[in-house]
Amino acid sequence: MPVIKSAKKALRSSQKKRVFNLRRKRTMKDSIKVVESLVTNKKKDEAWEKLSLAYKAIDKATKKGILKKNTASRKKARLSKAIKNIQ
């Protein structure tokens, strides 16, 4: 446990940020899973509709530094490619 006053404050703020980051990460993962489940069930139109929500969640996570830029780009590309390959 921190002893110095500024370290205590830093600990409190990092705990608050952790909650927000975990929430944002969970939202992103859930939206990606929704799209992937629609792809496995071969529901192309619904998957295209949910793709924008997944993009939004990925972009927000990238903006806040939860994901790196190239990782976000790769995730978005793989999602759109999976939807395009539905027969």
MIRO-551643 format. One record per atom (N, C-alpha, C): residue number from 1; residue in one letter; atom name; z, y, x. Coordinates in Angstrom, 1 decimal. Example, Ala and Ser with C-alpha at 12.3 -4.5 7.8 and 13.67 -1.06 7.14 Angstrom:
2
{1 "a" "N" {7.8 -5.7 13.2}} {1 "a" "CA" {7.8 -4.5 12.3}} {1 "a" "C" {7.8 -3.3 13.2}} {2 "s" "N" {7.1 -2.2 12.8}} {2 "s" "CA" {7.1 -1.1 13.7}} {2 "s" "C" {7.9 0.0 12.9}} 
***
This chain:
87
{1 "m" "N" {0.0 -1.2 0.8}} {1 "m" "CA" {0.0 0.0 0.0}} {1 "m" "C" {0.0 1.2 0.9}} {2 "p" "N" {-0.7 2.3 0.5}} {2 "p" "CA" {-0.8 3.5 1.3}} {2 "p" "C" {0.5 4.2 1.2}} {3 "v" "N" {0.8 4.9 2.3}} {3 "v" "CA" {2.0 5.7 2.5}} {3 "v" "C" {1.7 7.2 2.3}} {4 "i" "N" {0.6 7.6 2.9}} {4 "i" "CA" {0.2 9.0 3.0}} {4 "i" "C" {-0.4 9.4 1.6}} {5 "k" "N" {-0.1 10.7 1.3}} {5 "k" "CA" {-0.4 11.2 -0.1}} {5 "k" "C" {-1.9 11.1 -0.3}} {6 "s" "N" {-2.7 11.5 0.6}} {6 "s" "CA" {-4.2 11.5 0.4}} {6 "s" "C" {-4.7 10.1 0.3}} {7 "a" "N" {-4.1 9.1 1.0}} {7 "a" "CA" {-4.5 7.7 0.9}} {7 "a" "C" {-4.2 7.2 -0.5}} {8 "k" "N" {-3.0 7.6 -1.1}} {8 "k" "CA" {-2.7 7.2 -2.4}} {8 "k" "C" {-3.7 7.7 -3.4}} {9 "k" "N" {-4.1 9.0 -3.3}} {9 "k" "CA" {-5.1 9.6 -4.1}} {9 "k" "C" {-6.4 8.8 -4.0}} {10 "a" "N" {-6.8 8.5 -2.8}} {10 "a" "CA" {-8.1 7.8 -2.5}} {10 "a" "C" {-8.1 6.4 -3.2}} {11 "l" "N" {-6.9 5.8 -3.1}} {11 "l" "CA" {-6.8 4.5 -3.8}} {11 "l" "C" {-7.0 4.6 -5.3}} {12 "r" "N" {-6.3 5.6 -5.9}} {12 "r" "CA" {-6.5 5.8 -7.3}} {12 "r" "C" {-7.9 6.0 -7.7}} {13 "s" "N" {-8.6 6.9 -7.0}} {13 "s" "CA" {-10.0 7.2 -7.3}} {13 "s" "C" {-10.9 6.0 -7.1}} {14 "s" "N" {-10.7 5.3 -6.0}} {14 "s" "CA" {-11.5 4.1 -5.8}} {14 "s" "C" {-11.3 3.0 -6.9}} {15 "q" "N" {-10.1 2.9 -7.4}} {15 "q" "CA" {-9.9 2.0 -8.5}} {15 "q" "C" {-10.6 2.4 -9.8}} {16 "k" "N" {-10.6 3.7 -10.0}} {16 "k" "CA" {-11.4 4.2 -11.2}} {16 "k" "C" {-12.9 4.0 -11.0}} {17 "k" "N" {-13.4 4.3 -9.8}} {17 "k" "CA" {-14.8 4.1 -9.6}} {17 "k" "C" {-15.2 2.6 -9.6}} {18 "r" "N" {-14.3 1.7 -9.2}} {18 "r" "CA" {-14.5 0.3 -9.3}} {18 "r" "C" {-14.8 -0.2 -10.7}} {19 "v" "N" {-14.0 0.3 -11.6}} {19 "v" "CA" {-14.1 0.0 -13.0}} {19 "v" "C" {-15.5 0.4 -13.6}} {20 "f" "N" {-15.9 1.6 -13.2}} {20 "f" "CA" {-17.2 2.1 -13.7}} {20 "f" "C" {-18.3 1.3 -13.1}} {21 "n" "N" {-18.2 1.0 -11.8}} {21 "n" "CA" {-19.2 0.2 -11.1}} {21 "n" "C" {-19.4 -1.2 -11.6}} {22 "l" "N" {-18.2 -1.8 -11.9}} {22 "l" "CA" {-18.3 -3.2 -12.5}} {22 "l" "C" {-18.9 -3.2 -13.9}} {23 "r" "N" {-18.6 -2.2 -14.7}} {23 "r" "CA" {-19.1 -2.1 -16.0}} {23 "r" "C" {-20.6 -1.9 -15.9}} {24 "r" "N" {-21.1 -1.0 -15.0}} {24 "r" "CA" {-22.5 -0.8 -14.9}} {24 "r" "C" {-23.2 -2.0 -14.4}} {25 "k" "N" {-22.6 -2.7 -13.5}} {25 "k" "CA" {-23.2 -3.9 -12.9}} {25 "k" "C" {-23.3 -5.0 -14.0}} {26 "r" "N" {-22.3 -5.1 -14.8}} {26 "r" "CA" {-22.2 -6.1 -15.9}} {26 "r" "C" {-23.3 -5.8 -16.9}} {27 "t" "N" {-23.5 -4.6 -17.3}} {27 "t" "CA" {-24.5 -4.1 -18.2}} {27 "t" "C" {-25.9 -4.5 -17.7}} {28 "m" "N" {-26.1 -4.2 -16.4}} {28 "m" "CA" {-27.4 -4.6 -15.8}} {28 "m" "C" {-27.7 -6.1 -15.9}} {29 "k" "N" {-26.7 -6.8 -15.5}} {29 "k" "CA" {-26.9 -8.3 -15.4}} {29 "k" "C" {-27.1 -8.8 -16.8}} {30 "d" "N" {-26.4 -8.3 -17.8}} {30 "d" "CA" {-26.5 -8.8 -19.2}} {30 "d" "C" {-27.9 -8.5 -19.7}} {31 "s" "N" {-28.4 -7.3 -19.4}} {31 "s" "CA" {-29.8 -6.9 -19.9}} {31 "s" "C" {-30.8 -7.7 -19.2}} {32 "i" "N" {-30.7 -8.1 -18.0}} {32 "i" "CA" {-31.6 -8.9 -17.3}} {32 "i" "C" {-31.6 -10.3 -17.9}} {33 "k" "N" {-30.4 -10.8 -18.2}} {33 "k" "CA" {-30.3 -12.2 -18.7}} {33 "k" "C" {-31.0 -12.2 -20.1}} {34 "v" "N" {-30.9 -11.2 -20.9}} {34 "v" "CA" {-31.5 -11.1 -22.2}} {34 "v" "C" {-33.0 -11.3 -22.0}} {35 "v" "N" {-33.6 -10.5 -21.1}} {35 "v" "CA" {-35.0 -10.6 -20.9}} {35 "v" "C" {-35.4 -12.0 -20.4}} {36 "e" "N" {-34.7 -12.5 -19.5}} {36 "e" "CA" {-35.0 -13.8 -18.9}} {36 "e" "C" {-34.9 -14.9 -20.0}} {37 "s" "N" {-33.9 -14.8 -20.9}} {37 "s" "CA" {-33.8 -15.8 -22.0}} {37 "s" "C" {-35.0 -15.7 -22.9}} {38 "l" "N" {-35.5 -14.5 -23.2}} {38 "l" "CA" {-36.6 -14.3 -24.0}} {38 "l" "C" {-37.9 -14.9 -23.4}} {39 "v" "N" {-38.0 -14.7 -22.0}} {39 "v" "CA" {-39.1 -15.3 -21.3}} {39 "v" "C" {-39.1 -16.8 -21.4}} {40 "t" "N" {-37.9 -17.4 -21.2}} {40 "t" "CA" {-37.9 -18.9 -21.3}} {40 "t" "C" {-38.2 -19.4 -22.7}} {41 "n" "N" {-37.9 -18.6 -23.7}} {41 "n" "CA" {-38.2 -19.0 -25.1}} {41 "n" "C" {-39.6 -18.6 -25.5}} {42 "k" "N" {-40.3 -17.9 -24.6}} {42 "k" "CA" {-41.7 -17.5 -24.7}} {42 "k" "C" {-41.9 -16.5 -25.9}} {43 "k" "N" {-41.0 -15.6 -26.0}} {43 "k" "CA" {-41.1 -14.5 -26.9}} {43 "k" "C" {-41.5 -13.2 -26.2}} {44 "k" "N" {-42.8 -13.1 -26.1}} {44 "k" "CA" {-43.4 -12.1 -25.2}} {44 "k" "C" {-43.1 -10.6 -25.8}} {45 "d" "N" {-43.4 -10.5 -27.1}} {45 "d" "CA" {-43.2 -9.1 -27.7}} {45 "d" "C" {-41.8 -8.6 -27.6}} {46 "e" "N" {-40.8 -9.5 -27.9}} {46 "e" "CA" {-39.4 -9.1 -27.8}} {46 "e" "C" {-39.0 -8.8 -26.4}} {47 "a" "N" {-39.6 -9.6 -25.5}} {47 "a" "CA" {-39.2 -9.4 -24.1}} {47 "a" "C" {-39.7 -8.1 -23.6}} {48 "w" "N" {-40.9 -7.6 -24.0}} {48 "w" "CA" {-41.4 -6.3 -23.6}} {48 "w" "C" {-40.5 -5.2 -24.1}} {49 "e" "N" {-40.0 -5.4 -25.4}} {49 "e" "CA" {-39.1 -4.4 -25.9}} {49 "e" "C" {-37.8 -4.3 -25.2}} {50 "k" "N" {-37.3 -5.4 -24.8}} {50 "k" "CA" {-36.0 -5.4 -24.0}} {50 "k" "C" {-36.2 -5.0 -22.6}} {51 "l" "N" {-37.4 -5.1 -22.1}} {51 "l" "CA" {-37.6 -4.8 -20.7}} {51 "l" "C" {-37.3 -3.3 -20.3}} {52 "s" "N" {-37.5 -2.4 -21.3}} {52 "s" "CA" {-37.2 -1.0 -21.0}} {52 "s" "C" {-35.7 -0.8 -20.9}} {53 "l" "N" {-34.9 -1.6 -21.6}} {53 "l" "CA" {-33.4 -1.5 -21.5}} {53 "l" "C" {-33.0 -2.0 -20.1}} {54 "a" "N" {-33.6 -3.1 -19.7}} {54 "a" "CA" {-33.3 -3.7 -18.4}} {54 "a" "C" {-33.7 -2.7 -17.3}} {55 "y" "N" {-34.8 -2.1 -17.4}} {55 "y" "CA" {-35.2 -1.1 -16.4}} {55 "y" "C" {-34.2 0.1 -16.3}} {56 "k" "N" {-33.8 0.5 -17.5}} {56 "k" "CA" {-32.8 1.6 -17.6}} {56 "k" "C" {-31.5 1.2 -16.9}} {57 "a" "N" {-31.0 0.0 -17.1}} {57 "a" "CA" {-29.8 -0.4 -16.5}} {57 "a" "C" {-29.9 -0.6 -15.0}} {58 "i" "N" {-31.1 -1.1 -14.6}} {58 "i" "CA" {-31.3 -1.3 -13.1}} {58 "i" "C" {-31.4 0.1 -12.4}} {59 "d" "N" {-32.1 1.0 -13.1}} {59 "d" "CA" {-32.2 2.4 -12.5}} {59 "d" "C" {-30.9 3.1 -12.4}} {60 "k" "N" {-30.1 3.0 -13.4}} {60 "k" "CA" {-28.8 3.6 -13.4}} {60 "k" "C" {-27.9 3.0 -12.2}} {61 "a" "N" {-28.0 1.7 -12.1}} {61 "a" "CA" {-27.2 1.0 -11.0}} {61 "a" "C" {-27.7 1.5 -9.7}} {62 "t" "N" {-29.0 1.7 -9.5}} {62 "t" "CA" {-29.5 2.1 -8.3}} {62 "t" "C" {-29.1 3.6 -8.0}} {63 "k" "N" {-29.1 4.4 -9.0}} {63 "k" "CA" {-28.8 5.8 -8.9}} {63 "k" "C" {-27.3 5.9 -8.4}} {64 "k" "N" {-26.4 5.1 -8.9}} {64 "k" "CA" {-25.0 5.1 -8.5}} {64 "k" "C" {-24.7 4.4 -7.2}} {65 "g" "N" {-25.7 3.8 -6.6}} {65 "g" "CA" {-25.5 3.1 -5.3}} {65 "g" "C" {-25.0 1.7 -5.5}} {66 "i" "N" {-25.1 1.1 -6.6}} {66 "i" "CA" {-24.6 -0.3 -6.8}} {66 "i" "C" {-25.7 -1.2 -6.3}} {67 "l" "N" {-27.0 -0.9 -6.4}} {67 "l" "CA" {-28.1 -1.6 -5.9}} {67 "l" "C" {-28.8 -0.7 -4.9}} {68 "k" "N" {-29.5 -1.4 -4.0}} {68 "k" "CA" {-30.4 -0.6 -3.1}} {68 "k" "C" {-31.7 -0.5 -3.8}} {69 "k" "N" {-32.5 0.5 -3.3}} {69 "k" "CA" {-33.8 0.9 -4.0}} {69 "k" "C" {-34.8 -0.3 -4.0}} {70 "n" "N" {-34.9 -1.0 -2.9}} {70 "n" "CA" {-35.9 -2.1 -2.8}} {70 "n" "C" {-35.4 -3.3 -3.7}} {71 "t" "N" {-34.1 -3.5 -3.7}} {71 "t" "CA" {-33.6 -4.6 -4.6}} {71 "t" "C" {-33.9 -4.3 -6.0}} {72 "a" "N" {-33.7 -3.1 -6.4}} {72 "a" "CA" {-34.0 -2.7 -7.8}} {72 "a" "C" {-35.5 -2.9 -8.1}} {73 "s" "N" {-36.3 -2.4 -7.2}} {73 "s" "CA" {-37.8 -2.6 -7.3}} {73 "s" "C" {-38.2 -4.0 -7.5}} {74 "r" "N" {-37.6 -4.9 -6.7}} {74 "r" "CA" {-37.9 -6.3 -6.7}} {74 "r" "C" {-37.5 -6.9 -8.0}} {75 "k" "N" {-36.3 -6.6 -8.5}} {75 "k" "CA" {-35.8 -7.1 -9.8}} {75 "k" "C" {-36.8 -6.7 -10.9}} {76 "k" "N" {-37.2 -5.4 -10.9}} {76 "k" "CA" {-38.1 -4.9 -12.0}} {76 "k" "C" {-39.4 -5.6 -11.9}} {77 "a" "N" {-39.9 -5.8 -10.7}} {77 "a" "CA" {-41.2 -6.4 -10.5}} {77 "a" "C" {-41.2 -7.9 -11.0}} {78 "r" "N" {-40.2 -8.6 -10.7}} {78 "r" "CA" {-40.1 -10.0 -11.1}} {78 "r" "C" {-39.9 -10.1 -12.6}} {79 "l" "N" {-39.2 -9.2 -13.2}} {79 "l" "CA" {-39.1 -9.3 -14.7}} {79 "l" "C" {-40.4 -9.1 -15.3}} {80 "s" "N" {-41.1 -8.0 -14.9}} {80 "s" "CA" {-42.4 -7.7 -15.6}} {80 "s" "C" {-43.4 -8.8 -15.3}} {81 "k" "N" {-43.4 -9.4 -14.1}} {81 "k" "CA" {-44.3 -10.5 -13.7}} {81 "k" "C" {-44.0 -11.8 -14.6}} {82 "a" "N" {-42.7 -12.0 -14.8}} {82 "a" "CA" {-42.4 -13.2 -15.7}} {82 "a" "C" {-42.9 -13.0 -17.1}} {83 "i" "N" {-42.8 -11.8 -17.6}} {83 "i" "CA" {-43.3 -11.5 -19.0}} {83 "i" "C" {-44.8 -11.7 -19.0}} {84 "k" "N" {-45.5 -11.2 -18.0}} {84 "k" "CA" {-46.9 -11.2 -18.0}} {84 "k" "C" {-47.4 -12.7 -17.9}} {85 "n" "N" {-46.6 -13.6 -17.3}} {85 "n" "CA" {-47.1 -14.9 -17.1}} {85 "n" "C" {-46.8 -15.8 -18.4}} {86 "i" "N" {-46.2 -15.3 -19.4}} {86 "i" "CA" {-46.0 -16.0 -20.6}} {86 "i" "C" {-47.4 -16.3 -21.3}} {87 "q" "N" {-47.6 -17.6 -21.6}} {87 "q" "CA" {-48.9 -17.9 -22.3}} {87 "q" "C" {-48.8 -17.8 -23.8}} 
***
